[in-house]
Amino acid sequence: MCNGSGVCGVNNAASCSDNDACTVDDICSGGACQPGTALVCNDNNPCTDDSCNPATGCVFTNDNTNLCADSNMCNGAETCVGGVARAARR
């Protein structure tokens, strides 16, 4: 809340919520809640597509068409299966 009543005052620079789960550090400015910086949604998993849903926040969707590698050249080419890199057995 911005000023105890839930309203951003003109001269109030308090933290607030713009009701968008994809922004962080929202702040009052000019009498309204202004979006903060964009939420970084990155699970560092090459087998997922990372995005943000304004209602719920970060979303990590399995994508078996993504390229992946486990840095082990001895176990064959990898493919994404169910959000996990799987090596092709030789």
N, C-alpha and C positions, 0 to 999 in steps of 0.2 A: 504494500500500500504506500501511497505517496505522502499523505499528510494526515493520517489518522482517520480521515473520512473516506479514504479510497480515491480521492480526486487529486490530480496533480495541480498544485498551486502555481501561479505564474512565476513566482520566484523560488520555486521548490526544485531542488536537484536531487531528490531522494531516489532510491531504487524503486522500481515498480515492475509490473508484469504486463506485457502487451498481449498476453494470452496466445503467444506463438511459441511452441516448444522448440522451434528451430533458431531462436535467438537467445542470447545470454547477456547478462549485465544491462538489462533495459533500465532507462533512467528518465525521470521527469524532465521535460524541457518545454518552455513556452506554454505551460499549462496542460500538456498532454504527455502521455507515456510514449516515449520514443524507443523503437527497436534498438537493441544493442548489437553486438557482433554476432555473426552467423555461427551456429553450433557446428563444430567439426565432427562429422560422423565418419570415422575411419576405423574399422576393426582390424586393419592390416592383414586381411585375408583375401588373397587374390581370387578366391572362389566365390566371393559374394559381391553384389552390387550394393554400394552404400548410398543411402539417401536420407532425407529428413521429411517426416510428416508433421505439419504444423500442429496437429492435435496430440500426437503421441511422442514425437522426438525421433531419434535415430532408428533407421530401419536397415537391416542387413538381409538381403534377399539372395538365396543360393542361386548361382548361375553356372550351370555345367558347361557353358560355351566359352567361359573365360580361360585364358592361358594361365598356367601355373607351373611352378618348378620347386623342387625341394632341395636344390643345390647338390644333389647326389647324381653324378653322371653315370654311375654304375647300375642303376636300377631301372633304366629305360625312361621313356617319355611319360610325363605325368598328364593326367586329365583331372578335371574337377568332377567329383561325384558327391552330391548331397552337401555341398559347401566345404568339402575337404579335398586336398590334392592327393590323388592316388597314383602310385607308380605302376606302370605296365611291367609285369614280370617277364623276364626273358627266359 
